[in-house]
Amino acid sequence: QRGRQGGGQDIETTLKLSFREALEGGRKQVELPSGESIRLKIPKGVRDGFKIRLKGRGQPSRRPSGQRGDLYVTFDVGDHPRFDRKGEDIHLTESIGMFDAVFGTEVRVPTPYGQHLKLTVPAGTQPGEKMRLKGQGVKTEDGQGDLYVEIDVDIPENLSRKQRKILRTAAEEADLL
């Protein structure tokens, strides 16, 4: 906190937001350290650590003619169990079966805004490969990011002896072993 010449002290506070609240933005009632309550406009798509200044919303001056200090609000955005935010882009991992990776498939992937989109995974997709869904990331006043889906391939663990033999024969015929 710092004071101005004859002015009131600045106030700093942190506002905790859920991942979803930060994406959507909007208005939220905030209680200040002084006990005062204000309705704060949260920018759509606000990032963790972003700081805003509200001029004249800090401590009142001790002098009758002095100005109030400013209020600085830092946003503390919570994590999401499935999505990882990097700038305006969102990253997530989607698991598919081994044969889906070999032959190709379609999967429904969630977006950070609650929708599900169809993603075509082409035949021969490798573990760790990333696919981009343009414009499906974080939406802000300045634009929107992309959604990146990293493909994870689940390898079957409990194959019977007969199933392993069939797969080995097929792999040998295809010169994969």
N, C-alpha and C positions, 0 to 999 in steps of 0.2 A: 504494500500500500504506500502510495506517495501522495503528498498534499501539494496543492498549488499555492501560490502566494495568496493568502487570504481565502483560499477555496477549501472545499471539503475534501476529505480523503477519498481516494479511489477504493473500490471494493473489487476483489477477485473472488470468483466462485466457480465451481465445477458442476456441470449438469450431466448426470448419468442418463444415457439413452440406450434403449434396446437397439439391436441391429435393425429391426423393422422400423422403429420410430425415426432413426437416422435416415433411412431410405425415403420414407414418406414425408418427412418434415411436418410442418403445421404449427399449431400453437400449443403451448404448454404452460401451466401455472408453475411458477418457480418461487420458492421461498428463499429470500436473501439472508446472508448472515446477520443482517440488522433486524430480522424478523419481519420486514416488509415483504409483501407478496406481489409479484408482477406477472403479467401474461406475456410470454416471450415467443417471438416468431422464430421457429427453427427452419433454417434453409433446407430445401429438399436435397437429399443426398449428402448431408453434412458428414465430413470425415472425422475420425477420432483425432483429438488434439487440436481441432480447429477452434480459433478464438475469435469472439466478436466483442466489439466495444459499444456500449450504450452510453452516449454522452449525457452527462447530467443526471445519471441514475445512481450515483454513488452517495457518499455521506454528505449531508448538508454542511454548509460552512458555519463556522462559529460566529462569523461576522454577518450582520444583517444584509450587507450588500455583496457578500461573497457568493461565488458560484458553487454549485454542488460538484462533487467529484464524479468520476466516471465509473461505470460498472463494466468489468471484463468477465465474460463467461467463456469458459473452456469446455468443450464437449468431450465427454468420456463415453465412447460408443462400445457397447458390449460385443462380444464375438457371437458368431452363429455356429451351431454344431456342424453344419454341412457346407456353408459357403465361406470362402476366404476372399476378402476384398483387397485388391491391389490397385490403388488409384481409383479410377471409375470402372475398372474391370472386376468381374467376379469369376472366381475359379472354383470348380468342384470336381470330385472324382466320381465316376459312374462305373460300377462293376458289371461285367458281362461274362458269360460262360465262354469256355475255350472254343466250342464249336460255333458260337455266335461270332467270335473274332475270326475264325477261319472262313466261315461261309457268308458273313455279313448279317446284319439284323437292323431292326428299328427299335429304339428305346424312347421312353418318355422321360424327359429330364425336367426337374423343377427349375423355375426362375426365382430370383430373390423376391419377386412381387406376388408369388403365390400361384402363378400359372404353371402349366406343364406343356412343354413343346416336344414335338416328334423330332428325333435326331436319327439320321440314317448313318449307321456304322458300316463302312464298306468292308467287303471281304478282304482278309489279309491284314486287318488292323492289328498293330503291335501294342503290347502293354506299354503304357506311358505316353502313347500318342495323344495329342491334343487337338480338339476340334473347336472351331469358333462359331458362336451364334451371334452375328453382328447385331448391335443395338439392344441386346438383352441384358446388359449390365446395369450399373447404377445410372439413374436418370437425375440430372441436375438442371439448374436454370441454363447452364451453358452447353448442354448436350447430354449424350449418354455413352456409356462404355459398352463393352462386349462381355459375353458369357463364354468362358473357356471350360470345356469339359475334357478332363483327362480320363482316358480309358484304362481301367484296371481289369485284367483278365483272371478270372477264377479258374484254377486248374483242378479237375476232379481228383479227390484224394482216396476215395474208397471204391475203386473199380474192382470188379471180380476178376479172377484169373482169366475167365473166358473173354471178358471185355478188353482186358489188356492185350490178350493174344490177337483179337480182331483188330485193335488199333495198331499194334506192332506190324501186323501183316499189311494193313493199308499204308502205313508210313513207309515200310520197306518197298512196296510196289511203287510208291510215289517218289522214291529216292530221297526221302526225308531223314532217313537214319543211315 
